[in-house]
Amino acid sequence: MLVSFIKFIHILSILGLIGLMFYSKAHRILLILCGIALITGTLLVYPKHFTFHTPWIKAAYTLLFVFIFSLWALRKSKINNSFVNIGAYSFLIALLVLTIHDAVTKSTILF
């Protein structure tokens, strides 16, 4: 029951990340959702009988840290060009989709 609740919160936070991606004022909320996804994903590794050495889990952590760093860089940048922001957010959505693909298929192309 607890694992199902953690999984629900994990999926909800990822959907929130995707939904809020293009809202440029939501950097803080996106970072909070990344933290929730990181914590809940970590809590799900052992109950689901995986290890942290599983390739797609390592890829998910790598992509999540690149995602968090990119959000931080976007927040700190002084660039107000909408085309640059759309391109950056599109890159972040591609990272999220790649991570979700890896989690669903239990494989990765990164490692």
C-alpha positions as protocol buffer text, in pm:
chain_id: "A"
residue {
  index: 1
  type: MET
  ca { x: 0 y: 0 z: 0 }
}
residue {
  index: 2
  type: LEU
  ca { x: 278 y: 245 z: 91 }
}
residue {
  index: 3
  type: VAL
  ca { x: 471 y: 159 z: -227 }
}
residue {
  index: 4
  type: SER
  ca { x: 160 y: 226 z: -437 }
}
residue {
  index: 5
  type: PHE
  ca { x: 116 y: 566 z: -268 }
}
residue {
  index: 6
  type: ILE
  ca { x: 483 y: 655 z: -329 }
}
residue {
  index: 7
  type: LYS
  ca { x: 449 y: 548 z: -692 }
}
residue {
  index: 8
  type: PHE
  ca { x: 135 y: 762 z: -727 }
}
residue {
  index: 9
  type: ILE
  ca { x: 316 y: 1068 z: -587 }
}
residue {
  index: 10
  type: HIS
  ca { x: 614 y: 996 z: -814 }
}
residue {
  index: 11
  type: ILE
  ca { x: 399 y: 982 z: -1127 }
}
residue {
  index: 12
  type: LEU
  ca { x: 202 y: 1288 z: -1017 }
}
residue {
  index: 13
  type: SER
  ca { x: 522 y: 1490 z: -973 }
}
residue {
  index: 14
  type: ILE
  ca { x: 646 y: 1386 z: -1319 }
}
residue {
  index: 15
  type: LEU
  ca { x: 314 y: 1485 z: -1476 }
}
residue {
  index: 16
  type: GLY
  ca { x: 340 y: 1817 z: -1295 }
}
residue {
  index: 17
  type: LEU
  ca { x: 687 y: 1867 z: -1442 }
}
residue {
  index: 18
  type: ILE
  ca { x: 558 y: 1808 z: -1792 }
}
residue {
  index: 19
  type: GLY
  ca { x: 250 y: 2025 z: -1738 }
}
residue {
  index: 20
  type: LEU
  ca { x: 436 y: 2323 z: -1596 }
}
residue {
  index: 21
  type: MET
  ca { x: 731 y: 2308 z: -1832 }
}
residue {
  index: 22
  type: PHE
  ca { x: 641 y: 2600 z: -2057 }
}
residue {
  index: 23
  type: TYR
  ca { x: 523 y: 2827 z: -1777 }
}
residue {
  index: 24
  type: SER
  ca { x: 834 y: 3041 z: -1747 }
}
residue {
  index: 25
  type: LYS
  ca { x: 761 y: 3171 z: -1396 }
}
residue {
  index: 26
  type: ALA
  ca { x: 743 y: 2823 z: -1242 }
}
residue {
  index: 27
  type: HIS
  ca { x: 1115 y: 2753 z: -1193 }
}
residue {
  index: 28
  type: ARG
  ca { x: 1082 y: 2711 z: -817 }
}
residue {
  index: 29
  type: ILE
  ca { x: 782 y: 2478 z: -849 }
}
residue {
  index: 30
  type: LEU
  ca { x: 965 y: 2275 z: -1116 }
}
residue {
  index: 31
  type: LEU
  ca { x: 1266 y: 2237 z: -886 }
}
residue {
  index: 32
  type: ILE
  ca { x: 1040 y: 2126 z: -601 }
}
residue {
  index: 33
  type: LEU
  ca { x: 874 y: 1870 z: -828 }
}
residue {
  index: 34
  type: CYS
  ca { x: 1219 y: 1747 z: -936 }
}
residue {
  index: 35
  type: GLY
  ca { x: 1308 y: 1699 z: -571 }
}
residue {
  index: 36
  type: ILE
  ca { x: 987 y: 1507 z: -507 }
}
residue {
  index: 37
  type: ALA
  ca { x: 1050 y: 1290 z: -814 }
}
residue {
  index: 38
  type: LEU
  ca { x: 1406 y: 1224 z: -695 }
}
residue {
  index: 39
  type: ILE
  ca { x: 1299 y: 1127 z: -342 }
}
residue {
  index: 40
  type: THR
  ca { x: 1004 y: 911 z: -446 }
}
residue {
  index: 41
  type: GLY
  ca { x: 1205 y: 745 z: -724 }
}
residue {
  index: 42
  type: THR
  ca { x: 1478 y: 662 z: -474 }
}
residue {
  index: 43
  type: LEU
  ca { x: 1222 y: 519 z: -232 }
}
residue {
  index: 44
  type: LEU
  ca { x: 1086 y: 294 z: -509 }
}
residue {
  index: 45
  type: VAL
  ca { x: 1415 y: 129 z: -612 }
}
residue {
  index: 46
  type: TYR
  ca { x: 1445 y: -147 z: -351 }
}
residue {
  index: 47
  type: PRO
  ca { x: 1074 y: -228 z: -297 }
}
residue {
  index: 48
  type: LYS
  ca { x: 1045 y: -286 z: -673 }
}
residue {
  index: 49
  type: HIS
  ca { x: 1345 y: -525 z: -654 }
}
residue {
  index: 50
  type: PHE
  ca { x: 1589 y: -308 z: -850 }
}
residue {
  index: 51
  type: THR
  ca { x: 1935 y: -183 z: -756 }
}
residue {
  index: 52
  type: PHE
  ca { x: 2105 y: 148 z: -809 }
}
residue {
  index: 53
  type: HIS
  ca { x: 2340 y: -30 z: -1052 }
}
residue {
  index: 54
  type: THR
  ca { x: 2056 y: -100 z: -1296 }
}
residue {
  index: 55
  type: PRO
  ca { x: 2148 y: 85 z: -1618 }
}
residue {
  index: 56
  type: TRP
  ca { x: 1815 y: 260 z: -1673 }
}
residue {
  index: 57
  type: ILE
  ca { x: 1807 y: 377 z: -1309 }
}
residue {
  index: 58
  type: LYS
  ca { x: 2156 y: 525 z: -1347 }
}
residue {
  index: 59
  type: ALA
  ca { x: 2040 y: 690 z: -1669 }
}
residue {
  index: 60
  type: ALA
  ca { x: 1732 y: 830 z: -1495 }
}
residue {
  index: 61
  type: TYR
  ca { x: 1946 y: 985 z: -1221 }
}
residue {
  index: 62
  type: THR
  ca { x: 2188 y: 1127 z: -1477 }
}
residue {
  index: 63
  type: LEU
  ca { x: 1909 y: 1279 z: -1684 }
}
residue {
  index: 64
  type: LEU
  ca { x: 1736 y: 1415 z: -1374 }
}
residue {
  index: 65
  type: PHE
  ca { x: 2053 y: 1590 z: -1258 }
}
residue {
  index: 66
  type: VAL
  ca { x: 2105 y: 1735 z: -1608 }
}
residue {
  index: 67
  type: PHE
  ca { x: 1741 y: 1848 z: -1597 }
}
residue {
  index: 68
  type: ILE
  ca { x: 1786 y: 2013 z: -1255 }
}
residue {
  index: 69
  type: PHE
  ca { x: 2109 y: 2185 z: -1364 }
}
residue {
  index: 70
  type: SER
  ca { x: 1941 y: 2308 z: -1683 }
}
residue {
  index: 71
  type: LEU
  ca { x: 1648 y: 2449 z: -1485 }
}
residue {
  index: 72
  type: TRP
  ca { x: 1890 y: 2623 z: -1252 }
}
residue {
  index: 73
  type: ALA
  ca { x: 2085 y: 2766 z: -1547 }
}
residue {
  index: 74
  type: LEU
  ca { x: 1764 y: 2890 z: -1711 }
}
residue {
  index: 75
  type: ARG
  ca { x: 1658 y: 3054 z: -1388 }
}
residue {
  index: 76
  type: LYS
  ca { x: 1992 y: 3231 z: -1349 }
}
residue {
  index: 77
  type: SER
  ca { x: 2023 y: 3337 z: -1713 }
}
residue {
  index: 78
  type: LYS
  ca { x: 1934 y: 3688 z: -1810 }
}
residue {
  index: 79
  type: ILE
  ca { x: 1825 y: 3589 z: -2160 }
}
residue {
  index: 80
  type: ASN
  ca { x: 1469 y: 3699 z: -2231 }
}
residue {
  index: 81
  type: ASN
  ca { x: 1455 y: 3567 z: -2588 }
}
residue {
  index: 82
  type: SER
  ca { x: 1141 y: 3357 z: -2620 }
}
residue {
  index: 83
  type: PHE
  ca { x: 1291 y: 3138 z: -2895 }
}
residue {
  index: 84
  type: VAL
  ca { x: 1585 y: 3047 z: -2671 }
}
residue {
  index: 85
  type: ASN
  ca { x: 1351 y: 2969 z: -2382 }
}
residue {
  index: 86
  type: ILE
  ca { x: 1124 y: 2755 z: -2600 }
}
residue {
  index: 87
  type: GLY
  ca { x: 1426 y: 2565 z: -2731 }
}
residue {
  index: 88
  type: ALA
  ca { x: 1562 y: 2512 z: -2380 }
}
residue {
  index: 89
  type: TYR
  ca { x: 1227 y: 2394 z: -2247 }
}
residue {
  index: 90
  type: SER
  ca { x: 1185 y: 2164 z: -2547 }
}
residue {
  index: 91
  type: PHE
  ca { x: 1525 y: 2011 z: -2462 }
}
residue {
  index: 92
  type: LEU
  ca { x: 1411 y: 1960 z: -2103 }
}
residue {
  index: 93
  type: ILE
  ca { x: 1089 y: 1793 z: -2218 }
}
residue {
  index: 94
  type: ALA
  ca { x: 1295 y: 1564 z: -2442 }
}
residue {
  index: 95
  type: LEU
  ca { x: 1504 y: 1468 z: -2136 }
}
residue {
  index: 96
  type: LEU
  ca { x: 1189 y: 1390 z: -1940 }
}
residue {
  index: 97
  type: VAL
  ca { x: 1044 y: 1182 z: -2222 }
}
residue {
  index: 98
  type: LEU
  ca { x: 1372 y: 991 z: -2255 }
}
residue {
  index: 99
  type: THR
  ca { x: 1374 y: 922 z: -1882 }
}
residue {
  index: 100
  type: ILE
  ca { x: 1013 y: 805 z: -1888 }
}
residue {
  index: 101
  type: HIS
  ca { x: 1091 y: 583 z: -2188 }
}
residue {
  index: 102
  type: ASP
  ca { x: 1383 y: 428 z: -1999 }
}
residue {
  index: 103
  type: ALA
  ca { x: 1167 y: 365 z: -1693 }
}
residue {
  index: 104
  type: VAL
  ca { x: 884 y: 206 z: -1889 }
}
residue {
  index: 105
  type: THR
  ca { x: 1100 y: -12 z: -2114 }
}
residue {
  index: 106
  type: LYS
  ca { x: 1353 y: -91 z: -1837 }
}
residue {
  index: 107
  type: SER
  ca { x: 1638 y: -23 z: -2079 }
}
residue {
  index: 108
  type: THR
  ca { x: 1845 y: 272 z: -2186 }
}
residue {
  index: 109
  type: ILE
  ca { x: 2057 y: 390 z: -2475 }
}
residue {
  index: 110
  type: LEU
  ca { x: 2286 y: 596 z: -2251 }
}
residue {
  index: 111
  type: PHE
  ca { x: 2486 y: 327 z: -2067 }
}
